[in-house]
Amino acid sequence: GAGVSQSPSNKVTEKGKDVELRCDPISGHTALYWYRQSLGQGLEFLIYFQGNSAPDKSGLPSDRFSAERTGGSVSTLTIQRTQQEDSAVYLCASSPRTPPTQYFGPGTRLLVL
Amino acid sequence: EDKVVQSPLSLVVHEGDTVTLNCSYEVTNFRSLLWYKQEKKAPTFLFMLTSSGIEKKSGRLSSILDKKELSSILNITATQTGDSAIYLCAVEALGGNMLTFGGGTRLMVKP
């Protein structure tokens, strides 16, 4: 079956512009996660959605970052007024309720000039 | 705060060598430890470990968890160039909402 998909695969933007990154999780997976991986760094948790519960936003680095998940499926991560330090690969993962193994999408490589 | 540390940071070996990658963790209410292989952008799942001392094996890869030492190792025998990747270790806490990842070990296997 189809895995997690993300779009765009690459995004180049200018400092100060807003960007939207999209994630389509595996059908039927109730949990959805966003991570960020900066060059040479490990994965950094950003936000987590589980069903209809309020999202866990504890990993968002600033109020310029927000995410929503519509209809319990597709998710959009929005970064407002992008900064150069936002340049990274943004990974989305989804997981069934059990087991908790996360399945990752191919990521979006964001470059802020 | 949950913490995961992997070692070594990087490793260069030749085909046929055996490698051991280490992962140590500090987590409140440990639930599971997972290993991922990351070749390009997206990590792919390798193993999930929940019980101490039980080896999980898949082909040339194997992994074991030691809850007493708060650590896990990932072994790769008879390495091949296709094993070149970043290997990530992550831990999940009971009732937690996300995985905490280590910094990864970059493995390069030379022909």
Interface residues (C-beta under 8 A of the other chain):
Chain A: V4 Y33 Y35 Q41 G42 L43 E44 F45 Y48 Q50 D56 G59 V89 L91 P99 P100 T101 Q102 Y103 F104 G105 P106 G107 R109
Chain B: V4 R31 S32 L34 Y36 K40 K41 A42 P43 T44 F45 M48 L88 A90 E92 N97 M98 L99 T100 F101 G102 G103 G104
